[in-house]
């Protein structure tokens, strides 16, 4: 039974929560703990004559959780241990009296020995050792048996001893405090007051009988009355203290559960953060870290545990020095600073490190200052890529707006130029008109490219198309336009059966044409200088390869070849390969550049998703290009 259930049970017993409130609170908890009524209705709200409802019996059948025994069980076991100690003391007293040749009456001897045996067995055997499970699973009869086996037996035994020992001048009334006190703690207020009333009546009857027998006056009756008042006060005070404990524990239960939920939420957020988070102490020990931080700091091919030491690792020397400086100075730039780590042979990572401090006052044994600091790490490449993407998105929106505005005057220029060409013109004017027409067409292509590259408001729905048919038709049309013969300078290698992929037919044609135009500009005039191949890669993807025998792309150019408006030609727009990449990403495809294994041909490779429900060709899959 966890602390929350202990608290709710005490609250139900004290009468400070409405019926069912403890069960509702327990039902809201994510763990599998039993409802609070398991404790609250066991002894605390026990109606000794009324039967248990079926629903309550089912709820009380839940086992105690592994969070430790309930508060009720601990009090009950402590009470059982105290009874056993009193029983042993009574047995020891009888033994000492026997050694001193003092023989107590047989009735006193029988009562003391019987109580000693019963109290010790009750403490050692399951009734007290498993009090909480019995209270949870038992019904009214079982709980009544537990009450009678402890408080009831104490009332009977101590009352009998009081009656038997009153004639001998021995006062055992103090022992009656124990059952009255425990009745106030473990029972409802009505049962506790009834117990105190029964004990008070016993004391008054004993005093009245002694007064009639010995004519001792009204002093014993007065003493019995005062003791009875004390018993009532003990029962009420015990009940009130238990009620206050219930209120405090119920409040603590709510705070504890909120803290646990908040901790789980914080842990989930930190684990899923893209930024690295490290908690570091003054000895540069990492107390905890999230997966992103461990990924940023790990040497390729190795892994890190959530807790590790920053000192002693050469690759983290710069980070350790920065943390040591931050802890010593107690401040750090709000925007952070860049730290370069050497995590492998020739492999460096530049991280932007931000530091947040945990302020604490100086305490005994601890110096005042910073005990921990929280490091927020972010890969600078990621930051720059995000900034670049934001700039590209903004530039794309602006470019699309400008392209739309250019279309109208461009159409007017084209129409006016076409009207001029309808009439016979002198050769110089006709040549100028043809130049105007050529540049109008060039501007139209640029506008179309810019609009194609602009971010789309709605994502294109992937459609199933026959890539073999689309590639064959697009390659044939492009070859006729470029004046190239298929089988000569252009070599095609296409499957004979349909190859269904998730792509748009027009966009796939656009990607292929852009790649062929790029290959034509750099290829030689030799037969087979340009190659197009379409093949299976695996069960989920297909490959479109466009290669040429042109010179390899320089490394400084390769790094930016898919960026917009980057071109090595003076009259190029720099949007061809960028548009290819954007169109591929719309349909879950990818495009990349590489050299073939022989290093003699450059290759653009497009990886497309297959449309798996469609019938696929039975030909064996072609190996991936290398």
PLY file of the C-alpha trace (Angstrom):
ply
format ascii 1.0
element vertex 626
property float x
property float y
property float z
element edge 625
property int vertex1
property int vertex2
end_header
0.00 0.00 0.00
1.59 3.23 -1.04
1.55 6.45 1.06
-1.28 7.92 -1.00
-3.60 5.09 0.00
-2.61 5.32 3.65
-3.47 8.99 3.63
-6.80 8.58 1.86
-7.76 5.82 4.29
-7.10 8.00 7.30
-9.04 10.82 5.69
-12.05 8.57 5.16
-11.89 7.37 8.77
-11.72 10.88 10.14
-14.90 11.85 8.36
-13.24 14.71 6.49
-13.87 13.32 3.01
-17.23 12.46 1.46
-18.06 8.81 0.85
-16.24 7.53 -2.22
-13.80 10.45 -2.36
-10.87 8.25 -1.47
-11.84 5.73 -4.15
-12.11 8.49 -6.75
-8.70 9.80 -5.83
-7.23 6.33 -6.10
-8.90 5.74 -9.46
-7.23 8.87 -10.81
-3.79 7.53 -10.02
-1.92 5.83 -12.85
-0.57 3.01 -10.68
-2.32 -0.16 -9.71
-2.72 0.61 -6.00
-5.98 -0.44 -4.35
-8.55 2.25 -3.59
-8.37 4.12 -0.32
-11.59 2.49 0.88
-9.53 -0.65 1.48
-8.30 1.11 4.59
-10.98 3.68 5.20
-13.82 1.15 5.48
-11.91 -1.63 7.19
-11.86 -0.69 10.87
-12.14 3.06 10.54
-15.75 3.16 9.31
-16.73 -0.31 10.43
-20.43 -0.82 11.08
-20.26 -3.98 13.14
-23.82 -5.05 12.43
-24.30 -4.01 8.80
-23.18 -6.38 6.03
-20.61 -5.25 3.45
-21.90 -4.22 0.00
-20.82 -6.45 -2.85
-19.02 -3.63 -4.64
-17.04 -2.77 -1.54
-16.06 -6.39 -1.06
-14.75 -6.55 -4.61
-12.79 -3.32 -4.16
-11.30 -4.62 -0.94
-10.12 -7.73 -2.68
-7.28 -5.80 -4.28
-3.88 -6.81 -2.93
-1.65 -4.40 -1.09
0.84 -2.70 -3.37
4.56 -3.08 -2.94
4.94 0.44 -1.57
5.17 -0.85 2.04
2.57 -1.52 4.76
-0.18 1.00 5.34
-0.24 3.36 8.28
-3.18 1.43 9.73
-1.24 -1.84 9.49
1.81 -0.32 11.18
-0.26 1.05 14.06
-2.06 -2.27 14.43
1.21 -4.24 14.48
2.74 -1.84 17.00
-0.33 -2.28 19.17
0.00 -6.08 18.89
3.68 -5.84 19.88
2.80 -3.68 22.91
0.18 -6.24 23.99
2.76 -9.00 23.69
5.20 -7.01 25.85
2.52 -6.49 28.52
1.66 -10.18 28.41
5.31 -11.16 28.87
5.59 -8.66 31.76
2.54 -10.19 33.44
3.95 -13.71 33.05
7.33 -12.53 34.41
5.61 -10.89 37.38
3.83 -14.11 38.22
7.13 -15.98 37.98
8.87 -13.55 40.31
5.96 -13.80 42.74
6.33 -17.58 42.74
10.04 -17.28 43.52
9.18 -15.05 46.46
6.71 -17.69 47.78
3.78 -15.39 47.05
0.97 -17.34 45.45
-1.55 -15.17 43.61
-5.17 -16.31 43.39
-5.81 -19.02 40.82
-8.17 -16.74 38.84
-5.47 -14.03 38.53
-2.90 -16.65 37.56
-5.17 -18.11 34.89
-6.08 -14.70 33.47
-2.45 -13.51 33.30
-1.09 -16.70 31.76
-3.94 -16.89 29.28
-3.46 -13.25 28.26
0.31 -13.75 27.89
-0.19 -16.73 25.60
-2.92 -15.03 23.53
-1.05 -11.72 23.09
2.23 -13.37 22.07
0.55 -15.74 19.62
-1.52 -12.91 18.15
1.64 -10.91 17.57
3.61 -13.78 16.05
0.92 -15.47 13.99
-0.82 -14.10 10.82
-3.63 -12.09 12.47
-1.18 -9.33 13.39
1.66 -10.10 10.97
-0.66 -9.74 7.96
-3.06 -7.18 9.38
-3.29 -5.01 6.27
-4.09 -7.82 3.80
-6.67 -9.24 6.22
-8.25 -5.84 6.67
-8.26 -5.34 2.90
-9.76 -8.68 1.93
-11.89 -9.46 4.96
-15.51 -8.51 5.41
-17.26 -7.11 8.45
-17.01 -10.43 10.31
-13.25 -10.65 9.72
-12.67 -7.09 10.85
-14.88 -7.65 13.88
-12.72 -10.67 14.77
-9.56 -8.56 14.58
-11.12 -5.94 16.85
-12.32 -8.52 19.35
-8.94 -10.31 19.30
-7.10 -7.22 20.46
-9.16 -4.35 21.89
-11.97 -6.65 23.04
-9.62 -9.09 24.75
-7.76 -6.22 26.44
-11.00 -4.78 27.78
-12.05 -8.16 29.11
-8.68 -9.14 30.63
-7.76 -5.78 32.12
-11.29 -5.37 33.47
-11.13 -8.82 35.06
-7.75 -8.07 36.60
-9.09 -4.81 37.94
-12.01 -6.60 39.58
-9.84 -9.40 40.97
-7.03 -7.18 42.20
-9.16 -4.39 43.67
-9.57 -6.26 46.95
-5.80 -6.70 47.24
-5.16 -2.96 46.86
-3.44 -3.35 43.48
-4.41 -0.69 40.91
-4.40 -2.04 37.35
-6.71 0.63 35.95
-3.77 2.17 34.10
-3.74 -0.85 31.77
-7.24 0.09 30.56
-5.76 3.19 28.93
-4.29 1.06 26.12
-7.54 -0.33 24.66
-9.29 3.03 25.06
-6.45 4.80 23.26
-6.34 2.28 20.40
-10.12 2.36 20.06
-9.85 6.10 19.49
-7.13 5.62 16.85
-8.40 2.57 15.01
-12.17 2.83 15.38
-14.83 5.31 14.51
-15.55 8.03 17.03
-18.77 6.38 18.14
-17.04 3.06 18.88
-14.22 4.88 20.69
-16.69 6.74 22.94
-18.54 3.49 23.59
-15.30 1.83 24.68
-14.50 4.73 27.02
-18.02 4.54 28.44
-17.71 0.80 29.07
-14.42 1.25 30.92
-15.83 4.14 32.97
-18.85 2.05 34.00
-16.53 -0.78 35.00
-14.51 1.55 37.23
-17.66 3.03 38.80
-19.17 -0.40 39.48
-15.93 -1.61 41.03
-15.73 1.48 43.23
-19.41 1.17 44.21
-18.95 -2.51 45.13
-15.84 -1.72 47.17
-17.69 1.10 48.93
-20.57 -1.20 49.91
-18.25 -3.92 51.09
-15.81 -1.84 53.09
-17.59 1.47 53.71
-14.61 3.42 52.43
-16.61 6.52 51.64
-17.10 8.38 48.39
-13.39 8.69 47.55
-13.15 5.57 45.32
-16.28 6.56 43.43
-14.89 10.07 42.92
-11.60 8.65 41.70
-13.42 6.29 39.33
-15.47 9.19 37.98
-12.40 11.29 37.36
-10.67 8.33 35.68
-13.73 7.85 33.46
-13.59 11.50 32.42
-9.93 10.97 31.60
-10.79 7.94 29.46
-13.35 9.98 27.51
-10.74 12.71 27.01
-8.18 10.16 25.82
-10.65 8.71 23.27
-11.60 12.14 21.93
-8.02 13.43 21.78
-6.83 10.27 20.03
-9.66 10.56 17.49
-8.88 14.23 16.89
-5.15 13.59 16.44
-5.91 10.78 14.01
-8.25 13.09 12.08
-5.57 15.78 11.88
-3.03 13.22 10.70
-5.52 12.13 8.05
-5.93 15.68 6.78
-2.20 16.27 6.63
-1.54 12.96 4.93
-4.30 13.59 2.41
-2.74 16.94 1.56
0.68 15.30 1.33
-0.79 12.59 -0.90
-2.05 15.20 -3.35
1.26 17.04 -3.37
3.21 13.81 -3.78
1.10 12.67 -6.70
1.37 16.06 -8.40
5.14 15.98 -7.92
5.33 12.50 -9.40
3.27 13.49 -12.43
5.34 16.62 -12.92
8.55 14.57 -12.66
7.29 12.09 -15.26
6.27 14.95 -17.55
9.63 16.69 -17.16
11.47 13.44 -17.81
9.45 12.81 -20.97
10.03 16.36 -22.26
13.77 16.22 -21.57
14.13 12.78 -23.16
12.42 13.97 -26.34
14.27 17.30 -26.61
16.40 17.85 -29.69
18.88 19.87 -27.61
21.32 18.07 -25.36
20.78 18.47 -21.60
23.48 17.73 -19.00
23.36 18.24 -15.23
26.95 18.71 -13.99
28.25 19.21 -10.44
31.39 20.94 -9.21
33.49 17.79 -9.62
32.46 17.78 -13.31
30.41 14.63 -12.83
27.43 14.37 -15.13
24.55 13.46 -12.84
22.07 12.91 -15.67
21.83 13.46 -19.41
19.30 12.99 -22.17
19.82 10.92 -25.36
20.48 14.01 -27.49
23.39 15.07 -25.25
24.90 11.59 -25.27
24.64 11.50 -29.05
26.43 14.83 -29.36
29.28 13.82 -27.03
29.73 10.19 -27.98
32.71 9.12 -30.04
31.59 7.41 -33.27
31.03 3.72 -32.66
30.66 4.06 -28.87
27.85 4.82 -26.46
27.47 6.69 -23.18
25.60 6.01 -19.97
23.35 8.72 -18.47
26.02 9.34 -15.77
29.69 9.81 -16.61
32.74 11.95 -15.81
33.78 14.89 -18.02
37.33 14.99 -16.71
40.00 12.71 -18.05
38.70 12.56 -21.63
40.81 14.47 -24.16
37.91 14.81 -26.60
35.89 16.66 -23.95
38.72 18.83 -22.64
37.29 22.05 -24.12
33.84 21.30 -22.69
35.23 20.47 -19.25
37.25 23.70 -19.23
34.17 25.73 -20.19
32.07 24.12 -17.46
34.78 24.68 -14.87
34.96 28.35 -15.85
31.17 28.73 -15.71
30.98 27.20 -12.23
33.84 29.34 -10.98
32.44 32.62 -12.32
28.77 31.82 -11.69
27.65 33.43 -14.94
27.49 32.65 -18.65
26.42 34.61 -21.74
22.69 34.25 -22.32
23.20 33.49 -26.01
25.79 30.83 -25.19
29.27 30.19 -26.51
30.66 27.79 -29.06
32.81 24.86 -27.91
34.71 22.65 -30.36
35.15 18.98 -29.51
37.55 16.56 -31.20
35.58 13.32 -31.02
37.60 11.26 -33.46
40.40 11.20 -35.98
39.83 14.39 -37.93
36.21 14.62 -36.70
35.28 17.82 -34.90
31.95 18.99 -33.57
31.16 22.56 -32.75
28.51 22.89 -30.06
26.73 25.96 -28.80
26.69 25.70 -25.01
24.25 27.55 -22.81
24.46 27.28 -19.02
21.73 27.62 -16.42
22.63 27.65 -12.71
20.83 26.22 -9.66
21.02 28.79 -6.87
21.31 27.57 -3.28
22.14 29.17 0.03
25.21 28.20 1.96
24.43 25.33 4.36
26.43 23.59 7.04
29.09 21.49 5.37
28.47 23.05 1.94
30.07 26.21 0.56
27.77 28.91 -0.71
27.54 29.13 -4.47
26.64 26.83 -7.34
26.29 23.13 -6.59
24.95 22.11 -10.00
24.63 23.65 -13.41
22.51 22.62 -16.38
24.17 22.59 -19.80
22.08 23.01 -22.93
24.03 21.78 -25.97
23.12 22.26 -29.61
25.03 21.29 -32.73
26.04 24.45 -34.59
25.43 22.68 -37.90
21.85 22.09 -36.86
21.44 25.73 -35.89
22.84 26.91 -39.19
20.73 24.46 -41.17
17.59 25.65 -39.39
18.46 29.28 -40.07
19.19 28.44 -43.67
15.89 26.64 -44.06
14.02 29.57 -42.56
15.76 31.97 -44.94
15.06 29.71 -47.90
11.40 29.43 -46.98
11.08 33.21 -46.68
12.98 33.71 -49.92
10.79 31.15 -51.66
7.63 32.97 -50.65
9.05 36.30 -51.81
10.28 34.79 -55.08
6.88 33.23 -55.76
5.19 36.59 -55.25
7.64 38.31 -57.59
7.23 35.57 -60.21
3.47 36.02 -60.18
3.91 39.76 -60.70
6.36 39.19 -63.58
4.01 36.89 -65.48
1.56 39.61 -66.56
4.04 42.14 -68.07
6.01 39.23 -69.55
2.90 38.00 -71.35
2.28 41.53 -72.67
5.87 41.76 -73.96
5.58 38.37 -75.66
2.29 39.31 -77.30
3.58 42.68 -78.52
6.71 41.07 -79.91
4.62 38.44 -81.70
2.56 41.20 -83.32
5.73 42.91 -84.53
6.97 39.68 -86.10
3.73 39.29 -88.06
4.74 42.18 -90.37
7.80 42.12 -92.63
10.70 43.81 -90.81
14.15 44.79 -91.91
16.78 42.24 -90.92
18.21 44.25 -87.99
14.75 44.78 -86.46
13.79 41.14 -87.11
16.97 39.95 -85.38
16.17 42.17 -82.38
12.62 40.81 -82.24
13.94 37.24 -82.27
16.30 38.11 -79.40
13.33 39.51 -77.49
11.33 36.33 -78.14
14.21 34.10 -77.01
14.68 36.02 -73.77
10.93 36.04 -73.12
10.97 32.25 -73.33
13.97 32.15 -71.01
12.19 34.37 -68.50
9.12 32.17 -68.70
11.20 29.13 -67.84
12.74 30.98 -64.89
9.30 32.01 -63.62
8.06 28.44 -63.96
11.09 27.17 -62.08
10.64 29.69 -59.27
6.95 28.83 -58.91
7.78 25.13 -58.95
10.39 25.57 -56.23
8.17 27.75 -54.02
6.72 26.02 -50.92
3.32 24.53 -51.66
0.41 25.31 -49.33
-0.94 21.77 -49.68
1.13 18.62 -49.87
0.84 16.61 -53.07
-0.97 13.32 -52.66
1.25 10.44 -53.79
-0.21 8.54 -56.74
0.68 5.16 -58.19
2.33 5.57 -61.61
4.16 3.20 -63.93
7.69 4.55 -63.68
8.84 2.45 -66.65
6.24 3.99 -68.98
6.78 7.55 -67.69
10.58 7.33 -67.98
10.39 5.79 -71.46
8.02 8.48 -72.76
9.96 11.35 -71.14
13.32 10.07 -72.41
11.95 9.64 -75.95
10.50 13.17 -75.99
13.68 14.68 -74.54
15.88 12.82 -77.07
13.85 14.08 -80.03
13.95 17.65 -78.66
17.71 17.50 -78.02
18.40 15.77 -81.36
19.93 12.68 -79.73
19.37 9.13 -80.86
18.31 6.54 -78.27
20.76 3.66 -78.42
23.51 5.97 -79.57
24.61 8.79 -77.32
21.68 8.07 -74.95
21.47 4.57 -73.49
18.23 3.34 -71.84
17.92 0.34 -69.50
14.27 -0.04 -68.47
12.28 -3.02 -67.16
9.87 -4.62 -69.60
7.12 -5.01 -67.01
5.34 -2.16 -65.18
7.13 -0.76 -62.15
4.63 1.08 -59.95
5.97 3.85 -57.71
4.45 6.59 -55.57
5.04 9.70 -57.59
3.28 12.18 -59.83
3.83 11.43 -63.53
4.46 15.05 -64.53
6.81 15.65 -61.62
8.73 12.46 -62.37
9.10 13.60 -65.97
10.32 17.00 -64.70
12.97 15.36 -62.50
14.20 13.16 -65.33
14.36 16.03 -67.83
16.33 18.22 -65.40
18.84 15.43 -64.78
19.16 14.71 -68.52
19.71 18.41 -69.29
22.42 18.51 -66.65
24.06 15.36 -68.06
23.92 16.69 -71.63
25.80 19.86 -70.68
28.74 17.91 -69.27
28.79 14.66 -71.27
30.98 13.93 -74.25
29.70 13.01 -77.70
30.72 9.35 -77.42
28.09 6.59 -77.77
26.52 5.78 -74.42
27.82 9.00 -72.89
24.46 9.47 -71.14
22.75 6.57 -69.42
19.29 6.15 -67.88
18.48 3.07 -65.83
15.34 2.10 -63.89
15.45 -0.96 -61.63
14.25 -2.47 -58.37
16.29 -1.87 -55.25
14.36 -3.94 -52.71
10.79 -4.81 -51.82
10.00 -1.22 -50.85
12.02 1.03 -53.18
13.01 1.48 -56.81
16.01 3.30 -58.34
16.24 5.79 -61.17
19.87 6.35 -62.23
21.09 9.02 -64.64
24.82 8.97 -65.32
27.22 10.58 -67.76
30.87 10.44 -68.67
31.44 14.10 -67.83
34.12 15.34 -65.46
33.42 14.72 -61.75
31.96 17.64 -59.82
34.49 19.50 -57.69
34.09 18.99 -53.90
33.54 22.71 -53.28
30.72 22.69 -55.83
29.24 19.37 -54.65
28.54 20.81 -51.19
26.13 23.40 -52.65
24.83 21.70 -55.80
21.32 21.15 -54.39
21.05 24.68 -52.97
18.70 27.14 -54.75
20.14 29.79 -57.07
23.57 28.16 -57.05
24.94 27.59 -60.55
28.32 27.33 -62.24
26.90 28.77 -65.51
26.53 32.47 -66.07
23.09 32.06 -67.64
21.88 29.32 -65.28
19.14 29.90 -62.70
20.55 27.44 -60.17
17.11 25.90 -59.60
17.29 22.68 -61.62
18.74 20.31 -59.01
17.00 22.16 -56.19
13.64 21.54 -57.90
14.55 17.88 -58.35
15.23 17.53 -54.63
12.04 19.36 -53.64
9.89 17.25 -55.96
11.44 14.05 -54.64
10.87 15.02 -51.01
7.19 15.67 -51.70
6.70 11.98 -52.44
9.03 10.50 -49.83
11.80 9.94 -52.38
15.45 10.98 -52.17
18.12 12.13 -54.58
21.88 12.09 -54.22
25.06 12.45 -56.26
27.94 10.02 -56.28
30.73 8.67 -58.46
30.64 5.14 -59.80
33.09 2.64 -58.41
35.48 3.13 -61.35
35.49 6.90 -60.75
34.95 7.53 -64.48
31.25 8.38 -64.52
29.19 10.64 -62.31
25.78 9.46 -61.21
22.56 10.98 -59.93
20.49 8.43 -58.05
16.77 8.84 -57.23
15.29 6.43 -54.64
11.49 6.16 -55.03
8.93 4.36 -52.88
7.19 1.47 -54.58
3.44 1.18 -54.61
3.35 -2.16 -52.79
-0.33 -3.09 -53.34
0.23 -3.07 -57.10
1.49 -6.11 -59.01
5.27 -5.96 -59.22
7.45 -7.44 -61.94
8.81 -10.89 -61.26
12.30 -10.06 -62.56
15.09 -10.28 -59.96
16.01 -7.03 -58.24
18.92 -5.15 -59.71
21.79 -4.37 -57.34
22.12 -0.83 -56.04
24.52 1.42 -57.90
27.91 1.88 -56.36
0 1
1 2
2 3
3 4
4 5
5 6
6 7
7 8
8 9
9 10
10 11
11 12
12 13
13 14
14 15
15 16
16 17
17 18
18 19
19 20
20 21
21 22
22 23
23 24
24 25
25 26
26 27
27 28
28 29
29 30
30 31
31 32
32 33
33 34
34 35
35 36
36 37
37 38
38 39
39 40
40 41
41 42
42 43
43 44
44 45
45 46
46 47
47 48
48 49
49 50
50 51
51 52
52 53
53 54
54 55
55 56
56 57
57 58
58 59
59 60
60 61
61 62
62 63
63 64
64 65
65 66
66 67
67 68
68 69
69 70
70 71
71 72
72 73
73 74
74 75
75 76
76 77
77 78
78 79
79 80
80 81
81 82
82 83
83 84
84 85
85 86
86 87
87 88
88 89
89 90
90 91
91 92
92 93
93 94
94 95
95 96
96 97
97 98
98 99
99 100
100 101
101 102
102 103
103 104
104 105
105 106
106 107
107 108
108 109
109 110
110 111
111 112
112 113
113 114
114 115
115 116
116 117
117 118
118 119
119 120
120 121
121 122
122 123
123 124
124 125
125 126
126 127
127 128
128 129
129 130
130 131
131 132
132 133
133 134
134 135
135 136
136 137
137 138
138 139
139 140
140 141
141 142
142 143
143 144
144 145
145 146
146 147
147 148
148 149
149 150
150 151
151 152
152 153
153 154
154 155
155 156
156 157
157 158
158 159
159 160
160 161
161 162
162 163
163 164
164 165
165 166
166 167
167 168
168 169
169 170
170 171
171 172
172 173
173 174
174 175
175 176
176 177
177 178
178 179
179 180
180 181
181 182
182 183
183 184
184 185
185 186
186 187
187 188
188 189
189 190
190 191
191 192
192 193
193 194
194 195
195 196
196 197
197 198
198 199
199 200
200 201
201 202
202 203
203 204
204 205
205 206
206 207
207 208
208 209
209 210
210 211
211 212
212 213
213 214
214 215
215 216
216 217
217 218
218 219
219 220
220 221
221 222
222 223
223 224
224 225
225 226
226 227
227 228
228 229
229 230
230 231
231 232
232 233
233 234
234 235
235 236
236 237
237 238
238 239
239 240
240 241
241 242
242 243
243 244
244 245
245 246
246 247
247 248
248 249
249 250
250 251
251 252
252 253
253 254
254 255
255 256
256 257
257 258
258 259
259 260
260 261
261 262
262 263
263 264
264 265
265 266
266 267
267 268
268 269
269 270
270 271
271 272
272 273
273 274
274 275
275 276
276 277
277 278
278 279
279 280
280 281
281 282
282 283
283 284
284 285
285 286
286 287
287 288
288 289
289 290
290 291
291 292
292 293
293 294
294 295
295 296
296 297
297 298
298 299
299 300
300 301
301 302
302 303
303 304
304 305
305 306
306 307
307 308
308 309
309 310
310 311
311 312
312 313
313 314
314 315
315 316
316 317
317 318
318 319
319 320
320 321
321 322
322 323
323 324
324 325
325 326
326 327
327 328
328 329
329 330
330 331
331 332
332 333
333 334
334 335
335 336
336 337
337 338
338 339
339 340
340 341
341 342
342 343
343 344
344 345
345 346
346 347
347 348
348 349
349 350
350 351
351 352
352 353
353 354
354 355
355 356
356 357
357 358
358 359
359 360
360 361
361 362
362 363
363 364
364 365
365 366
366 367
367 368
368 369
369 370
370 371
371 372
372 373
373 374
374 375
375 376
376 377
377 378
378 379
379 380
380 381
381 382
382 383
383 384
384 385
385 386
386 387
387 388
388 389
389 390
390 391
391 392
392 393
393 394
394 395
395 396
396 397
397 398
398 399
399 400
400 401
401 402
402 403
403 404
404 405
405 406
406 407
407 408
408 409
409 410
410 411
411 412
412 413
413 414
414 415
415 416
416 417
417 418
418 419
419 420
420 421
421 422
422 423
423 424
424 425
425 426
426 427
427 428
428 429
429 430
430 431
431 432
432 433
433 434
434 435
435 436
436 437
437 438
438 439
439 440
440 441
441 442
442 443
443 444
444 445
445 446
446 447
447 448
448 449
449 450
450 451
451 452
452 453
453 454
454 455
455 456
456 457
457 458
458 459
459 460
460 461
461 462
462 463
463 464
464 465
465 466
466 467
467 468
468 469
469 470
470 471
471 472
472 473
473 474
474 475
475 476
476 477
477 478
478 479
479 480
480 481
481 482
482 483
483 484
484 485
485 486
486 487
487 488
488 489
489 490
490 491
491 492
492 493
493 494
494 495
495 496
496 497
497 498
498 499
499 500
500 501
501 502
502 503
503 504
504 505
505 506
506 507
507 508
508 509
509 510
510 511
511 512
512 513
513 514
514 515
515 516
516 517
517 518
518 519
519 520
520 521
521 522
522 523
523 524
524 525
525 526
526 527
527 528
528 529
529 530
530 531
531 532
532 533
533 534
534 535
535 536
536 537
537 538
538 539
539 540
540 541
541 542
542 543
543 544
544 545
545 546
546 547
547 548
548 549
549 550
550 551
551 552
552 553
553 554
554 555
555 556
556 557
557 558
558 559
559 560
560 561
561 562
562 563
563 564
564 565
565 566
566 567
567 568
568 569
569 570
570 571
571 572
572 573
573 574
574 575
575 576
576 577
577 578
578 579
579 580
580 581
581 582
582 583
583 584
584 585
585 586
586 587
587 588
588 589
589 590
590 591
591 592
592 593
593 594
594 595
595 596
596 597
597 598
598 599
599 600
600 601
601 602
602 603
603 604
604 605
605 606
606 607
607 608
608 609
609 610
610 611
611 612
612 613
613 614
614 615
615 616
616 617
617 618
618 619
619 620
620 621
621 622
622 623
623 624
624 625
